[in-house]
């Protein structure tokens, strides 16, 4: 939609991460990985994410995610 409508909303591609909150079980990540792979989602298990305090956390990395500036995007749709 952003490209078709030529909405200037700071769209960019980046990786998304899912990692456990403190106190969560790492087995939750394994279940999420199994579910994602079962439905064909491109995902990989990794250790460490680019956020302070989580450099050694077990995580899932989802490639080719996107981000936009939400207000700019909504203004472009209006």
Secondary structure, DSSP 4 states (H G I P E B T S, - for coil): -TTTTT--S--EEEEEEEEPPTT--HHHHHHHHHHHHHTT---EEEE--SSTT-TT-EEEEEEEEEE--HHHHHHHH-
